[in-house]
Structures are given as C-alpha cells and as structure tokens.
C-alpha cells in the first residue's frame, strides 16, 4: 500500500514538476521557542496517540456487532 502512495507521489512530481503546495513559508522560530515548543508538541501528540489507541482497543471489545 505504501508503495502505491510513493509511486503516485513520484508520478505527480513527474507530471506537475516541483511545486510548493501550501506556498512558501517565511516564518521561523528562535532557538528558545523551539526548545519549548518541541517537547510540548511531542507530549501532546503522544497523549493524543495514546488516547486514540485506547479508544480503538476498547472499540474492538464492544458487544455491538457492527463496531466489533
């Protein structure tokens, strides 16, 4: 499945050329801001991923047959 995504991306680059989809980004963060934002983003992403995994595992144990 990932090979199909990779091939589709390569074909897209071959047909449309190298382009920037969301435009050019000119904003940057200072080193102090990066040192604060990176762990916070990692923590929030980890907690969100853990909650999603817990939700998916509990959905598999439900007695409601279409969900299980």
Secondary structure, DSSP 8 states (H G I E B T S, - for coil): -HHHHHHHHHHHHHHH-S--TT--------HHHHHHHHHHHHHHHHHHHHHHHHHHHHHHT-S-TTT-
